[in-house]
């Protein structure tokens, strides 16, 4: 087998008996029309000759470098949302590309950050958020962002990849019901999109089973959830335990809330899961796996979102704008 890194498209075209344009189309997704037989023949000859795509040179000719830019809406500050970056990076490396991120702070316009990203002449640009939210892109910028990750573009003009919050809540509630739990309370995250959708799934799964919820309670004393806000978890737990119908399961809005529930139940002398089961969302592994007992939780599809986003960004043909909901993954540990 010949291994010559200087092999050109012309060399392959001569061997295959086709035009250079056809070779480029077969190897790089160009516009040339050809049969599947011709496409496979070109690829086989390219492999035989040891052809290696020079992505940097090709990118310069087409006006881009082998880079994918990410506008990071708090993403790089989140200890578990970095799974999105891992998914992006793994898929990018497989395609001979590299990923870089520029943070979008509250004092900057999206347009100015996009301008910073575009100075590096990336092949494509994504917008990624640290938590599921709505993002309004100026209309003139929607054509410059290829995909939204962990957030949805409010006008629907950009393909958006988000966790299936409602579906994830239905799944974990069904899991609790299958474990024999019937008196389930939900300490939720107030004022954020994920919390609203999870509550909808929580109530829907219980209604489907003919079971009444013990209630949905805000985790913090603030209209919009923040892990820095004063916690209401101890107050809710005290009231629930003193009620005539003590819960046999508590669903938590995230793993941090679950940690507070663990502490409150320990103070009350109750055991998990013997007395009360606890389940949660997010799968913040450093936390969930170290609780005693380890926490059963719904893992966010962050890495899958990153991989799918890269596939969309590098696809030869843009796909129609859509909202795509990716499923959570149930991580069974010992708290149920």
C-alpha positions as CSV (number, residue, x, y, z in Angstrom):
1,X,0.0,0.0,0.0
2,X,1.3,3.4,-0.9
3,X,1.6,5.9,2.0
4,X,2.3,9.3,0.6
5,X,1.0,12.2,2.5
6,X,1.5,14.4,-0.6
7,X,-1.2,12.5,-2.5
8,X,-3.6,15.0,-4.1
9,X,-7.1,15.0,-5.3
10,X,-5.7,15.0,-8.8
11,X,-3.8,11.8,-8.2
12,X,-7.0,10.1,-6.9
13,X,-9.0,11.5,-9.9
14,X,-6.5,10.1,-12.4
15,X,-6.6,6.7,-10.9
16,X,-10.4,6.6,-10.6
17,X,-11.0,8.1,-14.1
18,X,-13.2,10.9,-12.7
19,X,-13.0,14.6,-12.3
20,X,-11.3,16.4,-9.3
21,X,-14.7,17.8,-8.5
22,X,-16.1,14.3,-8.2
23,X,-13.3,13.2,-5.9
24,X,-13.8,16.3,-3.7
25,X,-17.5,15.6,-3.5
26,X,-16.9,11.9,-2.6
27,X,-14.4,12.7,0.2
28,X,-15.5,16.1,1.5
29,X,-19.3,16.2,0.9
30,X,-19.2,18.6,-2.1
31,X,-22.0,19.3,-4.5
32,X,-20.9,16.9,-7.3
33,X,-23.5,14.3,-8.2
34,X,-22.4,10.6,-8.4
35,X,-23.5,7.1,-7.9
36,X,-22.9,5.2,-4.6
37,X,-20.6,2.9,-6.6
38,X,-18.5,5.9,-7.8
39,X,-18.4,7.4,-4.3
40,X,-17.2,4.1,-2.8
41,X,-14.6,3.6,-5.6
42,X,-13.1,7.1,-4.9
43,X,-13.0,6.4,-1.2
44,X,-11.3,3.0,-1.7
45,X,-8.6,4.5,-3.9
46,X,-8.0,7.4,-1.5
47,X,-7.5,4.9,1.3
48,X,-5.2,2.8,-0.8
49,X,-3.1,5.8,-1.7
50,X,-3.0,7.0,1.9
51,X,-4.7,10.3,1.2
52,X,-5.0,12.5,4.3
53,X,-7.4,15.5,4.3
54,X,-5.6,18.7,5.1
55,X,-8.4,20.3,7.0
56,X,-6.5,23.5,7.8
57,X,-5.6,24.1,4.1
58,X,-9.1,23.2,3.0
59,X,-10.6,25.5,5.6
60,X,-8.5,28.4,4.5
61,X,-9.6,27.9,0.9
62,X,-13.3,27.8,2.1
63,X,-12.9,30.7,4.5
64,X,-12.8,28.8,7.8
65,X,-10.3,27.0,10.1
66,X,-10.8,23.5,11.6
67,X,-12.4,24.9,14.7
68,X,-15.8,25.0,16.3
69,X,-16.6,27.9,18.5
70,X,-18.9,27.7,21.5
71,X,-20.5,30.8,23.1
72,X,-20.6,29.6,26.8
73,X,-23.5,31.0,28.8
74,X,-22.0,30.1,32.2
75,X,-21.1,26.6,31.0
76,X,-17.4,26.5,31.8
77,X,-18.2,27.5,35.5
78,X,-20.5,24.5,36.0
79,X,-18.9,21.4,37.6
80,X,-21.1,18.9,35.7
81,X,-22.3,20.8,32.6
82,X,-18.8,20.5,31.3
83,X,-19.9,17.0,30.1
84,X,-21.4,19.0,27.2
85,X,-17.8,20.2,26.3
86,X,-16.5,16.6,26.6
87,X,-19.2,15.5,24.1
88,X,-18.4,18.3,21.7
89,X,-14.7,17.7,22.0
90,X,-14.8,14.0,21.5
91,X,-16.9,14.3,18.3
92,X,-14.8,17.2,17.0
93,X,-11.6,15.3,17.4
94,X,-13.0,12.3,15.5
95,X,-13.6,14.8,12.6
96,X,-10.2,16.3,12.9
97,X,-11.5,19.5,14.4
98,X,-10.9,21.4,17.7
99,X,-13.3,23.2,20.0
100,X,-12.8,26.5,21.8
101,X,-15.2,28.4,24.0
102,X,-15.7,32.1,24.9
103,X,-17.7,33.0,27.9
104,X,-20.8,35.2,27.6
105,X,-21.0,37.3,30.7
106,X,-24.1,39.3,31.8
107,X,-22.5,42.6,30.8
108,X,-22.0,41.6,27.2
109,X,-24.4,41.4,24.3
110,X,-24.6,38.1,22.4
111,X,-23.6,39.9,19.3
112,X,-20.3,41.2,20.7
113,X,-19.4,37.7,22.0
114,X,-20.3,36.2,18.6
115,X,-18.0,38.7,17.0
116,X,-15.1,37.6,19.2
117,X,-15.8,33.9,18.3
118,X,-15.9,34.7,14.6
119,X,-12.5,36.4,14.6
120,X,-11.1,32.9,14.8
121,X,-12.9,31.9,11.6
122,X,-14.5,28.8,13.0
123,X,-16.3,26.4,10.7
124,X,-19.4,26.5,12.9
125,X,-20.6,28.2,16.1
126,X,-22.8,26.8,18.9
127,X,-24.4,28.5,21.9
128,X,-24.4,26.4,25.2
129,X,-25.9,27.2,28.6
130,X,-25.1,25.8,32.0
131,X,-28.8,25.1,32.7
132,X,-32.0,24.6,30.6
133,X,-33.3,28.0,29.7
134,X,-34.9,30.1,27.0
135,X,-32.5,32.3,25.1
136,X,-33.6,35.1,22.7
137,X,-31.1,35.6,19.9
138,X,-31.4,38.8,17.8
139,X,-32.9,37.8,14.5
140,X,-29.9,38.9,12.5
141,X,-27.7,36.5,14.5
142,X,-29.8,33.3,14.2
143,X,-28.2,32.4,11.0
144,X,-24.7,32.5,12.5
145,X,-25.4,30.1,15.4
146,X,-25.7,26.5,14.2
147,X,-27.2,24.9,17.3
148,X,-28.3,25.7,20.8
149,X,-27.2,23.3,23.5
150,X,-29.0,22.9,26.8
151,X,-31.2,25.9,25.9
152,X,-33.9,26.8,23.5
153,X,-34.0,29.7,21.1
154,X,-37.3,31.4,21.8
155,X,-38.3,32.1,18.2
156,X,-37.6,28.5,17.1
157,X,-35.2,29.8,14.3
158,X,-32.2,27.7,15.6
159,X,-32.2,23.9,16.2
160,X,-32.1,23.5,20.0
161,X,-31.1,20.4,22.0
162,X,-32.5,20.2,25.5
163,X,-33.0,17.6,28.2
164,X,-36.5,16.0,28.3
165,X,-37.3,17.4,31.7
166,X,-40.9,16.3,31.7
167,X,-40.1,12.8,30.5
168,X,-37.3,12.4,33.1
169,X,-39.6,13.4,35.9
170,X,-42.2,10.8,34.7
171,X,-39.5,8.1,34.6
172,X,-38.2,8.7,38.1
173,X,-41.7,8.9,39.6
174,X,-42.7,5.7,37.9
175,X,-39.5,4.2,39.4
176,X,-40.6,5.3,42.9
177,X,-44.1,3.9,42.3
178,X,-42.7,0.6,41.1
179,X,-40.6,0.4,44.4
180,X,-43.9,0.6,46.3
181,X,-43.8,4.3,47.3
182,X,-47.2,6.0,47.2
183,X,-46.8,9.1,49.5
184,X,-44.4,11.2,47.4
185,X,-43.5,14.8,48.0
186,X,-41.4,17.0,45.6
187,X,-39.0,19.7,46.8
188,X,-38.5,21.5,43.5
189,X,-36.5,24.4,42.0
190,X,-38.8,27.5,41.8
191,X,-38.9,29.9,38.9
192,X,-36.8,28.0,36.4
193,X,-37.8,26.2,33.2
194,X,-36.4,22.8,34.3
195,X,-38.4,23.0,37.6
196,X,-41.7,23.8,35.8
197,X,-41.3,21.0,33.3
198,X,-40.3,18.5,36.0
199,X,-43.3,19.4,38.1
200,X,-45.5,18.8,35.1
201,X,-44.0,15.3,34.6
202,X,-44.2,14.6,38.4
203,X,-47.9,15.4,38.5
204,X,-48.6,13.6,35.2
205,X,-47.0,10.4,36.3
206,X,-48.9,10.4,39.7
207,X,-52.2,11.2,38.0
208,X,-51.6,8.4,35.5
209,X,-51.1,6.0,38.5
210,X,-54.1,7.3,40.3
211,X,-51.9,8.6,43.2
212,X,-52.3,12.0,44.8
213,X,-49.0,14.0,45.4
214,X,-48.2,15.0,48.9
215,X,-47.3,18.4,47.5
216,X,-44.7,20.4,45.6
217,X,-42.5,22.7,47.7
218,X,-39.9,25.4,46.7
219,X,-36.4,24.5,47.8
220,X,-35.3,28.1,48.5
221,X,-36.8,31.3,49.9
222,X,-36.5,33.1,46.5
223,X,-38.7,33.4,43.5
224,X,-36.1,32.0,41.2
225,X,-33.9,29.1,42.3
226,X,-30.3,29.8,43.3
227,X,-28.0,27.5,45.4
228,X,-27.0,30.6,47.3
229,X,-30.5,31.5,48.4
230,X,-31.7,30.7,51.9
231,X,-32.9,27.1,52.0
232,X,-36.5,26.1,52.9
233,X,-35.7,22.3,52.9
234,X,-35.5,21.9,56.8
235,X,-38.8,23.8,57.2
236,X,-40.6,21.7,54.6
237,X,-39.2,18.4,56.0
238,X,-40.2,19.3,59.6
239,X,-43.7,20.1,58.4
240,X,-44.0,16.9,56.3
241,X,-42.7,14.7,59.1
242,X,-45.1,16.3,61.6
243,X,-48.1,15.8,59.3
244,X,-50.6,13.0,59.6
245,X,-49.4,11.4,56.4
246,X,-45.6,11.2,56.5
247,X,-44.0,10.8,53.0
248,X,-42.4,7.5,52.1
249,X,-40.4,9.2,49.3
250,X,-39.1,12.6,48.5
251,X,-38.1,13.7,45.0
252,X,-35.6,16.5,44.9
253,X,-35.1,19.2,42.3
254,X,-31.4,18.5,42.1
255,X,-28.6,16.7,44.0
256,X,-27.8,19.7,46.2
257,X,-31.4,19.7,47.5
258,X,-31.1,16.0,48.0
259,X,-28.0,16.5,50.2
260,X,-30.0,18.9,52.4
261,X,-32.9,16.3,52.6
262,X,-30.4,13.7,53.7
263,X,-29.2,16.0,56.5
264,X,-32.7,16.8,57.7
265,X,-33.8,13.2,57.7
266,X,-30.6,12.2,59.7
267,X,-31.4,14.9,62.3
268,X,-34.9,13.4,62.6
269,X,-33.4,9.9,63.2
270,X,-34.9,8.5,59.9
271,X,-33.1,6.1,57.6
272,X,-32.8,6.2,53.8
273,X,-34.4,4.2,52.2
274,X,-35.9,2.1,55.0
275,X,-38.1,4.9,56.3
276,X,-38.1,7.4,53.4
277,X,-36.7,7.0,49.9
278,X,-34.9,9.9,48.2
279,X,-34.4,10.5,44.5
280,X,-33.2,13.4,42.5
281,X,-32.1,14.9,39.2
282,X,-28.7,15.9,37.6
283,X,-26.3,13.1,38.8
284,X,-23.6,15.4,40.0
285,X,-21.4,12.4,40.5
286,X,-18.9,13.8,43.1
287,X,-21.9,14.5,45.3
288,X,-24.4,11.8,44.5
289,X,-22.0,8.9,44.7
290,X,-20.6,10.1,48.1
291,X,-23.8,10.5,50.0
292,X,-24.7,7.7,52.4
293,X,-26.4,5.8,51.0
294,X,-25.4,6.8,47.4
295,X,-28.2,8.7,45.7
296,X,-30.5,7.4,43.0
297,X,-30.8,10.2,40.4
298,X,-31.6,11.1,36.8
299,X,-28.4,11.9,34.8
300,X,-28.7,14.8,32.5
301,X,-27.9,14.0,28.8
302,X,-25.1,16.5,28.6
303,X,-22.5,14.5,26.8
304,X,-25.1,13.1,24.4
305,X,-26.2,16.7,23.6
306,X,-22.6,17.7,22.9
307,X,-22.0,14.8,20.6
308,X,-25.3,15.4,18.7
309,X,-24.6,19.1,18.5
310,X,-21.3,18.4,16.8
311,X,-22.9,16.1,14.3
312,X,-25.4,18.8,13.4
313,X,-22.7,21.5,13.1
314,X,-20.5,19.4,10.8
315,X,-23.2,17.9,8.7
316,X,-23.0,18.6,5.0
317,X,-26.5,19.8,4.7
318,X,-28.2,21.9,7.4
319,X,-31.3,20.3,9.0
320,X,-34.6,22.0,9.5
321,X,-34.9,24.0,12.7
322,X,-36.3,21.9,15.5
323,X,-36.5,21.4,19.3
324,X,-35.0,18.1,20.1
325,X,-35.5,16.6,23.6
326,X,-32.9,14.1,24.8
327,X,-33.8,11.5,27.4
328,X,-32.3,11.5,30.9
329,X,-30.6,8.3,32.2
330,X,-31.7,6.7,35.4
331,X,-28.7,6.0,37.7
332,X,-29.8,3.5,40.3
333,X,-28.0,3.6,43.6
334,X,-29.1,2.8,47.1
335,X,-31.5,5.6,48.2
336,X,-34.7,4.0,46.9
